[in-house]
Amino acid sequence: MLPYLYVYDSSKEVQDDPTAKGGKSNPYTVTDIQNLTGDFPSSKVWVKGYIAGCVNTKKGSELSTEEAVASNIGLSVKAEVETVIPIQLPAGDVRTALNLKDNTTNIGKEVLVYGNIATYCGVTGIKNTSEYEFTGNSVTIITAINTIEADKAQDGVIYNLAGQKVDNSYKGLIIKNGKKMLQK
């Protein structure tokens, strides 16, 4: 019988240690990643967040859901999206499962991703993502005002440029029925 040979794999150290920050049992949050400065850990880490959209670099790195790209997702710490961290989705199983171009129902799902902390899309994010796991939690993502309702312009009501209601004796630039005019 051959003796047991233990091979130390430093890439699995954080993943398998349940007490280590960045381990699967104690993952980094989106806020943790955003607050990191300086040298990033060299080993891969687990990060948890809600899929809020993807970073559409063709549109100036804006968060997008309508014009999704397959190469990344943006993770938010909560449903009310204020900021996100970009997560690179390399070609393969991770991209196939997580990308929003093909999986629009992933919006709002909480996910754990395993990769390297690095600068990505100009900010601190995760690259070389090699594993993922959905937690089973989900939220409705709130990224912007969905509808705006305004009162309809009232016929004959006149406002000055400061928004104050004025009458027909007012001289100068006015707004009447939603249009700017010069009243003499």
N, C-alpha and C positions, 0 to 999 in steps of 0.2 A: 504494500500500500504506500502510495506517495504522500509525503507530508502536505498539509494544507498550505497554500501560498496565498497570502492576502495582498492584493494589489490596491494601493491607495489611489483613488480617483478624486482629485481636488475639485473637479467640476460638479461632483455630486455632494460635496461636503455641506453646503448650505441647504440643498434640497432635502437631504435626509435628516438633518438635525432639527428636531421639533422646537428647540428652545432658541435657535438662532434667528435674529431678525432677518427676514427675507426667505426663511424656510416656508414650506407649504403650510405649516400650522401657525406661523406667525409672519404672514406676508407683509411686504411694504404696502402702504396705501398710496393713492395718487398724491396726496399732500406730502407724504414722506419723500417721494421721488422729486417733487417740485422744490423741496427745501434742501436737497443735497447740493453741496458746493464742493469744488476741489476734486480730489481723486475719487473715482467711483470704484466699488469693489470689482475685482477682476473675475470672480466667479459669477455664474448666473444666479439670479434671485427670482423669487415669486412675488408678483405684484397683483393686488386686487382692486377692481373698480368696475364701474358700469359703462357699457359700451354706449357712447353718446353720439357717435358719428365717425367720419373719417377725416383725415387732414387732406384737403384737396389742394395740393401744391400748385396746380395750374391756376388756381384762383387766389394766389397769395397766401397760402397756408391757412385758409379759413376752414372752420369746421363745417362739414357738409353731410347731408343725408340724402338729398335729392340727386346729386351728381357724385355718387359714391365711386371710389377707386378700390381696387382689390388689394393694393399693396400695404395698407395700414388701417388701423382703427384709432380712435381717440377715446381714452378712458377718463371718466369723471368720478369724483369722490361721492357725488350725490345726484339726485334727480334734477335739481335746479342747477344746470350747468353754468358755471362761472369760468372755469378753465379746464383744460384737458391735458393729458400727456399723450404723445403719439406712441403707438406700438407698431413696430415694423412687422409685417407678415411675409416672411420669406416664402417663395414658391414651395408648395407641398401641402401636407395634411392640415397644418395650422391655418394657412391661408384659405384653403378650401372650406374649412369649418367656420372661420371667424369673419371673413371679409363681408362687407355690407353690399357690395355690388351684386353678389349672388345670394345673400342671406339677410334680406331687409328685416326679418323678424328678430334678428339679434339685437336691434336697438333696445336699450333699457335692460338687457340681461347683465347680471353680475358675473364676472369671469375672473379666474386666476390665470395669469400668463407667466411663463418662465423664460427669461432671457437676460441679456446683459444691459445694465444701466449705461447709457451713452448719450451723447448729443445726437439728436435725430430731428429733422425738420427745423433746425435752429434752436431747439430747446432740449432740456433733459427729458429723455424718454427711454424706451426699451427697444433694443435691436436684437437680431439673431434669435427671435422667439422660436423656441423648439417644442414647447408643450403648452397645453391649456387645459382648463377644467371649468365648466359652468358650475356655479354654486347652487343654482336652483332659485336664487332670489332675482327679482326683476322690479323695475320701477317704470313709470311713464316719464320719459325724458322731456324736460322743459328747457328749450334753448332760446326761445324768442316769443314775442307777442304774436299770437295766432290770428287774432282779428282786432280791428280797430273800428269802433263805431263812433261816428260824429253826428252831431245834430245837423240837420239840413239847414241850409241858408234860408233865413226868413226874408220874404220879399219886402224890400223897402227899408230894412234895418241897416243903418250906416255906422261904421266904426272908423276911428282914426287909426294911424299906424301903431299906436300903443295898445290897441285893442279895446279902447274905451268907446262906449256907445255915444254917438253924437247925433245932432239933428240936421235938418236941411240948411240951417244958417251957417254951419261950419265950413270954413274955406281951407282948401289944401288937399293933400292926398288922403283919400278915403278908401275904405273897402266896403263895397255894396254888393250883396248877392255873391260873395266869394271872389269878386274881381276888384283889382286896384283901379282907381279912377282919380282924376283931378277935378275937384269941385271948386268952381269959381264963384 
